Amino acid sequence: MRCAPARPEDLDAITAIHAACFGPKAWPRIDFENALYSETDQLTCIYRNGVICGFSQIRGDGDSAEILTFGVHPKRRDKGYGAALLCAAMTRAQAYGAAEIMLDVRQDNIPAISLYRRAGFTRIGKRKNYYKDLIDKRPVYTDAHVYKKELNLPLP
Ligand SMILES: CC(C)(COP(=O)(O)OP(=O)(O)OC[C@H]1O[C@@H](n2cnc3c(N)ncnc32)[C@H](O)[C@@H]1OP(=O)(O)O)[C@@H](O)C(=O)NCCC(=O)NCCS
């Protein structure tokens, strides 16, 4: 496996992976295209044999960076891609000047929370009723947990 900054030819695969991860809440291709050419955002992909298995989008704002979205294709999970991608994305954020990285995660997203905790993130807060889903046409709200990690990774 190999992690690298996303390229324009990766945008379709990134959009498809995001849709496979987040279903009706997936973002349109234009959002990732804007991120690719943004001065604040970093799109990072993980490839195996040239095929994209996952990607992350991180936004840097001075000393602090935020993971905006992060996902591994459902068929590629539980193989270490998520952990490798997270490490690469954090290293890249640090290289761009971030001293800390934050993220919001659904409180019921056990795989992601386990991954972040294992990578050294600690929970620093909660956003009440942050996520809204429609179940049987009724709104159901879920809290977000806010996690943070100081960035002091060895840079290449
Ligand atoms: C979260 C996600 C990125 C993990 O990707 P992955 O490639 O399967 O993760 P890895 O194989 O690298 O696993 C790394 C660690 O994550 C945790 N983890 C991964 N899948 C897990 C699961 N189903 N249950 C519990 N912990 C899990 C474990 O701590 C694991 O370490 P271990 O294998 O040593 O126990 C993936 O499940 C995903 O894309 N989910 C949908 C999108 C999403 O929720 N993104 C995060 C939004 S904040």
The ligand as a Tripos MOL2 file, in Angstrom:
@<TRIPOS>MOLECULE
LIG
   48    50     1     0     0
SMALL
NO_CHARGES

@<TRIPOS>ATOM
      1 C1        -13.2290    3.9130   10.2790 C.3       1 LIG1
      2 C2        -12.5970    3.2660    9.0330 C.3       1 LIG1
      3 C3        -11.8940    4.3700    8.2500 C.3       1 LIG1
      4 C4        -11.5600    2.2300    9.4840 C.3       1 LIG1
      5 O1        -10.8500    1.7780    8.3340 O.3       1 LIG1
      6 P1        -10.1440    0.3330    8.2910 P.3       1 LIG1
      7 O2         -9.2590    0.3180    7.1050 O.co2     1 LIG1
      8 O3        -11.1440   -0.7360    8.3890 O.co2     1 LIG1
      9 O4         -9.2890    0.3870    9.6490 O.3       1 LIG1
     10 P2         -7.9890   -0.5020    9.9790 P.3       1 LIG1
     11 O5         -8.1100   -1.8520    9.3390 O.co2     1 LIG1
     12 O6         -6.7690    0.2980    9.6710 O.co2     1 LIG1
     13 O7         -8.1290   -0.6610   11.5490 O.3       1 LIG1
     14 C5         -7.3850    0.1830   12.4220 C.3       1 LIG1
     15 C6         -8.0290    0.1860   13.8050 C.3       1 LIG1
     16 O8         -9.3310    0.7400   13.7120 O.3       1 LIG1
     17 C7        -10.1980    0.0800   14.6290 C.3       1 LIG1
     18 N1        -11.2760   -0.5850   13.8760 N.ar      1 LIG1
     19 C8        -11.3830   -0.7070   12.5400 C.ar      1 LIG1
     20 N2        -12.5290   -1.3500   12.2200 N.ar      1 LIG1
     21 C9        -13.1430   -1.6310   13.3940 C.ar      1 LIG1
     22 C10       -14.3720   -2.2540   13.7410 C.ar      1 LIG1
     23 N3        -15.2140   -2.7280   12.7880 N.pl3     1 LIG1
     24 N4        -14.7110   -2.3490   15.0420 N.ar      1 LIG1
     25 C11       -13.8910   -1.8790   16.0100 C.ar      1 LIG1
     26 N5        -12.7030   -1.2590   15.7320 N.ar      1 LIG1
     27 C12       -12.3410   -1.1430   14.4430 C.ar      1 LIG1
     28 C13        -9.3360   -0.9120   15.3960 C.3       1 LIG1
     29 O9         -8.8090   -0.2370   16.5280 O.3       1 LIG1
     30 C14        -8.2440   -1.1910   14.3840 C.3       1 LIG1
     31 O10        -7.0710   -1.6270   14.9880 O.3       1 LIG1
     32 P3         -6.8160   -3.2270   15.1680 P.3       1 LIG1
     33 O11        -7.0690   -3.8530   13.8170 O.co2     1 LIG1
     34 O12        -5.4090   -3.3210   15.5860 O.co2     1 LIG1
     35 O13        -7.8000   -3.6660   16.1820 O.co2     1 LIG1
     36 C15       -13.6550    2.5610    8.1630 C.3       1 LIG1
     37 O14       -14.4170    1.7080    8.9770 O.3       1 LIG1
     38 C16       -14.5910    3.4830    7.4090 C.2       1 LIG1
     39 O15       -14.2620    3.9620    6.3250 O.2       1 LIG1
     40 N6        -15.7820    3.7640    7.9640 N.am      1 LIG1
     41 C17       -16.8020    4.5680    7.2900 C.3       1 LIG1
     42 C18       -16.4170    6.0010    7.1930 C.3       1 LIG1
     43 C19       -16.2010    6.6250    8.5610 C.2       1 LIG1
     44 O16       -16.8900    6.3200    9.5180 O.2       1 LIG1
     45 N7        -15.2350    7.5450    8.6090 N.am      1 LIG1
     46 C20       -14.8840    8.2540    9.8280 C.3       1 LIG1
     47 C21       -15.7610    9.4390    9.9690 C.3       1 LIG1
     48 S1        -15.3020   10.4220   11.4020 S.3       1 LIG1
@<TRIPOS>BOND
     1     1     2 1
     2     2     3 1
     3     2     4 1
     4     2    36 1
     5     4     5 1
     6     5     6 1
     7     6     7 2
     8     6     8 1
     9     6     9 1
    10     9    10 1
    11    10    11 2
    12    10    12 1
    13    10    13 1
    14    13    14 1
    15    14    15 1
    16    15    16 1
    17    15    30 1
    18    16    17 1
    19    17    18 1
    20    17    28 1
    21    18    19 ar
    22    18    27 ar
    23    19    20 ar
    24    20    21 ar
    25    21    22 ar
    26    21    27 ar
    27    22    23 1
    28    22    24 ar
    29    24    25 ar
    30    25    26 ar
    31    26    27 ar
    32    28    29 1
    33    28    30 1
    34    30    31 1
    35    31    32 1
    36    32    33 2
    37    32    34 1
    38    32    35 1
    39    36    37 1
    40    36    38 1
    41    38    39 2
    42    38    40 1
    43    40    41 1
    44    41    42 1
    45    42    43 1
    46    43    44 2
    47    43    45 1
    48    45    46 1
    49    46    47 1
    50    47    48 1
@<TRIPOS>SUBSTRUCTURE
     1 LIG1         1 GROUP 0 **** ****
